[in-house]
């Protein structure tokens, strides 16, 4: 069996004596699409931030391709081949769509010509072929999110970390975003933090459920939503098709 692409061992952090994440062991295989879910305050967003370098752990370690990365800054982690998308799009609002994609493609392509070709190809794949010369800052929310997902596609990272990529989107935009994430997963391993269970069902990867800073359950979508512990901690009496867009403060 091949070694995991990403691992955490006894990873944790506390704030003012409160354990936001408690010594979590986590293994992510190459090519996987993993979703992290849980109630508000469960620790999933804090866990995500420790993977991406946005939050330093108090204890434990993170390994990427066998290399210890816990303690590295976010930009150092990104340079190792980890693409990060937070809830607020990280795009260049003053540039047009094609320029944003071109800058991202330059990280992965051997030449300027190849980067331009990749940018045009990605423009088609994200469904913005007619908006290549549009300034990103003037686009609708969902389109700005797609530009950032396109930038991730163009830069071809080994691992993609996505924090609530469907937040604030219309139903049509959510479906399009699910398609883009599946497209990204063809070439990259993906971790998605989300609240929207209908969206999780669309992308249907392996699911890890956090509760009170710990991993409560792990398995397929159907496995976790039928788990009584998950229903008690997260779903309650809500149908699994419901959408929950609250903000996770942990």
MARSE-384570 format. One record per residue (C-alpha): residue in three letters; x, y, z. Coordinates in steps of 0.2 Angstrom, whole numbers, padded with zeros to 4 digits, always signed. Each point is the difference from the previous one (the first is absolute). Layout:
// MARSE-384570
ALAXYZ...
END
This chain:
// MARSE-384570
UNK+0000+0000+0000UNK+0007+0017-0005UNK+0004+0013+0013UNK-0014+0014+0003UNK+0003+0016-0009UNK-0005+0010+0016UNK+0000-0006+0018UNK-0002+0008+0017UNK+0005-0009+0016UNK-0007+0006+0017UNK-0003+0017-0008UNK-0008+0013+0012UNK-0002+0018+0005UNK-0008+0008+0015UNK-0006+0018+0003UNK-0001+0006+0018UNK-0001-0017+0007UNK-0013-0006-0012UNK+0005-0014-0012UNK-0005+0005-0017UNK+0008-0015-0008UNK+0005-0015+0011UNK+0014-0011-0006UNK-0007-0005-0017UNK+0007-0014-0011UNK-0005+0002-0018UNK+0006-0009-0016UNK-0004+0006-0018UNK+0004-0011-0015UNK+0007+0006-0016UNK-0014+0005-0012UNK-0014+0000+0014UNK-0014+0013+0001UNK-0003+0002+0019UNK-0014+0010+0008UNK+0001+0007+0018UNK-0016+0003+0008UNK-0006+0004+0018UNK-0011+0012+0010UNK+0006+0017+0004UNK+0014+0000+0012UNK+0005-0018-0004UNK+0018+0004-0005UNK+0000-0003-0018UNK+0004+0017-0006UNK+0014+0002+0013UNK+0006-0017-0006UNK+0000+0006-0018UNK+0010+0016+0005UNK+0013-0011+0008UNK+0002-0010-0016UNK+0002+0016-0011UNK+0011+0009+0012UNK-0012+0013+0005UNK+0000-0006+0018UNK+0015-0008+0010UNK-0004-0015+0010UNK+0004-0002+0018UNK+0004-0018-0001UNK+0002-0014-0013UNK+0006+0000-0018UNK-0005+0002-0018UNK+0009-0009-0014UNK-0002+0002-0019UNK+0008-0013-0010UNK+0010-0006+0015UNK+0007+0018+0004UNK-0005+0009+0016UNK-0009+0016-0005UNK-0008+0005+0017UNK+0008+0016+0005UNK+0003+0006-0018UNK-0008+0017-0006UNK-0015-0001-0012UNK+0010+0006-0014UNK+0014-0013+0003UNK-0013-0014+0000UNK-0008+0007-0016UNK+0017-0002-0009UNK+0001-0018+0004UNK-0015-0003-0011UNK-0015+0003+0011UNK-0013+0012-0007UNK-0011+0009+0012UNK-0017+0008-0002UNK-0008+0009+0015UNK-0017+0007+0001UNK+0005+0017-0006UNK+0006-0002-0018UNK+0019+0003-0002UNK+0000+0008-0018UNK+0007+0015-0008UNK-0015+0011-0001UNK+0008+0014-0011UNK+0005-0013-0013UNK-0011-0009-0013UNK-0005-0018+0001UNK+0013-0006-0012UNK+0014+0009+0008UNK-0004-0008+0017UNK+0000-0017-0008UNK+0016+0004-0010UNK+0009+0005+0016UNK-0005-0017+0008UNK+0005-0010-0015UNK+0017+0007+0001UNK+0004-0009+0016UNK-0003-0017-0009UNK+0005+0003-0018UNK+0017+0000-0008UNK-0002+0015-0011UNK-0010+0016-0002UNK-0008-0008-0016UNK-0005-0016+0009UNK-0007+0011+0015UNK-0011+0010-0013UNK-0007-0016-0007UNK-0004-0007+0017UNK-0009+0016+0005UNK-0011+0000-0016UNK-0004-0019+0003UNK-0004+0003+0018UNK-0011+0015-0004UNK-0011-0012-0011UNK+0000-0013+0014UNK-0007+0012+0013UNK-0013+0006-0011UNK+0006+0018-0002UNK+0005-0001-0018UNK-0009+0016-0004UNK+0006+0009+0015UNK+0019-0001-0002UNK+0002+0019-0002UNK-0012+0004+0015UNK+0008+0008+0015UNK-0001-0013+0014UNK-0005+0013+0013UNK-0016+0004-0011UNK-0006-0018-0001UNK-0014-0008+0011UNK+0005-0009+0015UNK-0002-0018-0007UNK+0010+0005-0016UNK+0014+0007+0011UNK+0001-0017+0010UNK+0001-0009-0017UNK+0015+0011-0005UNK+0009-0005+0016UNK-0004-0019-0003UNK+0006+0003-0018UNK+0016+0007+0007UNK+0002-0016+0010UNK-0003-0010-0015UNK+0013+0010-0010UNK+0013-0002+0013UNK-0002-0019+0002UNK+0004-0002+0018UNK+0001-0018+0007UNK-0012+0004+0015UNK-0014+0013+0000UNK-0008+0006+0016UNK-0017+0008-0002UNK-0009+0010+0014UNK-0019+0001-0003UNK+0002+0002-0019UNK-0019+0000-0003UNK-0004+0013+0014UNK-0012+0014-0006UNK-0004-0008-0017UNK-0016-0003-0009UNK-0005-0018-0004UNK+0006+0002-0018UNK+0017+0006+0006UNK+0001-0014+0013UNK-0002-0013-0013UNK+0013+0008-0011UNK+0012+0001+0014UNK-0003-0018+0004UNK+0005-0004-0018UNK+0016+0011+0001UNK+0005-0009+0016UNK-0002-0017-0008UNK+0010+0007-0015UNK+0014+0005+0012UNK+0000-0017+0009UNK+0004-0008-0017UNK+0018+0007+0002UNK+0001+0005+0018UNK-0004-0007+0017UNK-0014+0010+0008UNK-0006+0005+0018UNK-0016+0009+0002UNK-0007+0008+0016UNK-0018+0003-0002UNK-0017+0003+0009UNK-0012-0004-0015UNK-0005-0018+0001UNK-0008+0001-0017UNK+0017+0006-0007UNK+0009-0014+0009UNK-0011-0013-0008UNK+0003+0008-0018UNK+0019-0003+0002UNK-0002-0016+0010UNK+0018-0003+0006UNK+0005-0008+0016UNK-0007+0010+0015UNK+0009+0003+0017UNK-0012+0007+0013UNK+0007+0011+0014UNK-0008+0003+0017UNK+0007+0009+0015UNK+0017+0000-0008UNK+0001-0018-0003UNK-0004-0012-0015UNK-0017-0007+0004UNK-0002-0011-0016UNK+0007-0003-0017UNK-0006-0009-0016UNK-0011+0002-0015UNK-0013+0014-0001UNK-0014-0013+0003UNK+0010-0008+0015UNK+0002+0016+0009UNK-0018+0007-0002UNK-0007-0016+0006UNK+0011-0001+0015UNK-0011+0004+0016UNK+0015+0009+0008UNK+0002+0012-0015UNK-0019+0003+0000UNK+0000+0004+0018UNK+0015+0012-0001UNK-0002+0008-0017UNK-0016-0004-0009UNK-0012-0001+0014UNK-0018-0001-0008UNK+0005+0009-0016UNK-0001-0009-0017UNK+0017-0004-0008UNK-0005+0011-0015UNK-0001+0016+0010UNK+0012+0014-0002UNK+0009+0007+0015UNK+0011+0016-0004UNK+0004+0005+0018UNK+0018+0005+0004UNK+0011-0012+0010UNK+0009+0010+0013UNK+0012-0015+0004
END
